[in-house]
């Protein structure tokens, strides 16, 4: 920062005090002002370094890196948990009826009545209505449908956990990138 007119006046008066009764030459006045400017710049540079050190210490990158590692570990755990769940419940996953429900429906369809109570042959619509009724009446099929709903819910739950962990890690990574830029900025000047 440049010296103010008041600081310049003080530098000249200080030079006069060091040399009482002497008329100062232009070079001596210039030297006194230059020395005052140097002292001011040195004080400012020292304060700037101390300020940079204070800022660097306050960035707390060590703690952030620990959190980053923690979030990365959590993401790996929830992804592994999701994969294990999907592997264990693969027969109950999918859109529409899952493999297990289709298997049970296939077994039940083979047991469908060939004729109605009045002796007439059943139509495709009658067979479909009978199979739809079996979804609530057949215990094994009903349990498989409930298991499929539960698996779909838990799959969504695992997906949400993975996404939350992924976003937490992305946020911490962004903060670390910002702090890295701050460090680069402080180091450059």
C-alpha positions in Angstrom: 0.0 0.0 0.0 1.3 3.5 -0.9 2.1 5.9 1.9 -0.5 8.5 2.7 0.5 12.2 2.6 0.5 12.1 6.4 3.0 9.2 6.5 5.2 11.0 4.0 5.2 14.1 6.2 6.1 11.9 9.2 9.0 10.3 7.3 10.4 13.7 6.4 10.0 15.0 10.0 11.8 11.8 11.3 14.7 12.5 8.9 14.9 16.1 10.3 14.9 14.8 13.9 17.8 12.5 13.0 19.7 15.5 11.5 18.7 18.5 13.6 19.4 21.9 12.1 20.5 20.5 8.8 18.7 21.3 5.5 18.0 18.0 3.9 18.8 17.5 0.2 16.2 16.1 -2.2 18.1 12.8 -2.2 17.9 12.5 1.6 14.2 13.3 1.6 13.6 10.8 -1.2 15.7 8.2 0.8 13.6 8.8 3.9 10.3 8.4 2.0 11.7 5.3 0.3 12.7 3.8 3.6 9.3 4.6 5.1 7.6 2.9 2.1 9.9 -0.1 2.4 9.1 -0.4 6.1 5.4 -0.2 5.4 5.6 -2.9 2.6 7.7 -5.2 4.9 5.1 -4.8 7.7 2.3 -5.5 5.2 4.1 -8.6 3.7 4.7 -10.0 7.2 1.0 -9.5 8.1 0.0 -11.1 4.7 2.1 -14.2 5.4 0.7 -14.5 8.9 -2.8 -14.1 7.5 -2.2 -16.7 4.8 -0.9 -19.1 7.5 -4.0 -18.5 9.6 -6.3 -19.1 6.6 -4.4 -22.3 5.7 -4.7 -23.7 9.2 -8.4 -22.9 9.3 -9.0 -24.9 6.1 -8.8 -28.1 8.1 -8.1 -30.3 5.0 -6.9 -33.2 7.2 -10.4 -33.5 8.7 -12.0 -33.1 5.3 -9.8 -35.9 3.8 -10.8 -38.2 6.7 -14.5 -37.4 6.0 -13.9 -38.1 2.4 -12.4 -41.5 3.1 -15.3 -42.2 5.5 -17.9 -41.2 2.9 -16.1 -43.3 0.3 -16.2 -46.3 2.7 -19.9 -45.7 3.4 -20.7 -45.6 -0.3 -18.8 -48.9 -0.9 -20.8 -50.5 2.0 -24.2 -49.4 0.8 -23.4 -50.4 -2.8 -22.2 -53.8 -1.6 -25.4 -54.2 0.5 -27.5 -53.2 -2.5 -25.7 -55.8 -4.7 -26.0 -58.5 -2.1 -29.8 -57.8 -1.6 -30.4 -57.9 -5.3 -28.4 -61.1 -5.6 -30.4 -62.7 -2.8 -33.8 -61.6 -4.1 -33.2 -61.8 -7.9 -36.3 -64.0 -8.3 -38.5 -61.3 -6.8 -37.1 -58.3 -8.8 -38.3 -56.9 -12.1 -41.2 -54.9 -13.5 -44.6 -56.6 -13.7 -44.7 -60.1 -12.3 -41.4 -61.4 -11.1 -39.9 -64.8 -12.0 -41.2 -66.4 -8.8 -44.8 -65.2 -9.3 -44.7 -66.3 -13.0 -43.5 -69.7 -11.9 -46.3 -70.1 -9.4 -48.8 -68.7 -11.9 -47.6 -71.3 -14.4 -48.1 -74.1 -11.9 -51.6 -72.8 -11.0 -52.6 -72.2 -14.6 -52.0 -75.9 -15.3 -54.5 -76.7 -12.5 -57.2 -74.3 -13.9 -60.6 -76.0 -14.4 -61.3 -77.1 -18.0 -65.1 -76.5 -17.7 -67.3 -74.1 -15.8 -69.8 -75.3 -13.2 -72.6 -75.5 -15.8 -70.4 -77.9 -17.9 -69.4 -75.4 -20.6 -65.8 -75.2 -21.6 -63.9 -72.3 -20.0 -62.8 -69.4 -22.2 -59.6 -67.5 -22.1 -61.3 -64.7 -20.2 -62.7 -67.2 -17.7 -59.2 -68.7 -17.2 -57.7 -65.1 -16.7 -60.4 -64.3 -14.2 -59.8 -67.5 -12.3 -56.0 -66.8 -12.3 -56.6 -63.3 -11.0 -58.8 -64.7 -8.2 -56.0 -67.1 -7.3 -53.7 -64.1 -6.6 -55.6 -63.5 -3.4 -56.8 -67.0 -2.6 -53.7 -69.0 -3.2 -51.4 -68.6 -0.1 -48.1 -69.4 -1.9 -48.9 -67.0 -4.8 -50.1 -64.3 -2.4 -46.9 -64.6 -0.3 -44.7 -64.4 -3.4 -46.6 -61.3 -4.5 -46.0 -59.7 -1.1 -42.4 -60.7 -1.1 -42.1 -59.1 -4.6 -43.6 -55.8 -3.2 -41.3 -55.9 -0.2 -38.3 -56.6 -2.5 -39.3 -53.7 -4.8 -39.6 -51.4 -1.8 -36.3 -52.5 -0.3 -34.6 -52.2 -3.7 -35.8 -48.6 -3.9 -34.6 -48.0 -0.3 -31.1 -49.4 -1.2 -31.1 -47.2 -4.2 -31.9 -44.1 -2.2 -29.2 -45.0 0.3 -26.6 -45.3 -2.5 -27.7 -42.0 -4.0 -27.5 -40.2 -0.6 -24.0 -41.7 0.0 -22.9 -40.8 -3.6 -24.1 -37.2 -3.2 -22.5 -36.9 0.3 -19.2 -38.0 -1.3 -19.7 -35.7 -4.3 -20.3 -32.8 -1.9 -17.2 -33.5 0.2 -15.2 -33.9 -3.1 -16.4 -30.5 -4.2 -15.5 -28.9 -0.9 -12.0 -30.5 -1.2 -11.7 -29.1 -4.7 -12.6 -25.6 -3.4 -10.1 -25.8 -0.6 -7.5 -27.0 -3.1 -8.1 -23.9 -5.2 -7.9 -21.7 -2.1 -4.6 -23.2 -1.2 -3.3 -22.7 -4.8 -4.5 -19.1 -4.6 -2.8 -18.5 -1.3 0.4 -20.1 -2.5 0.5 -18.1 -5.7 0.6 -14.6 -4.2 
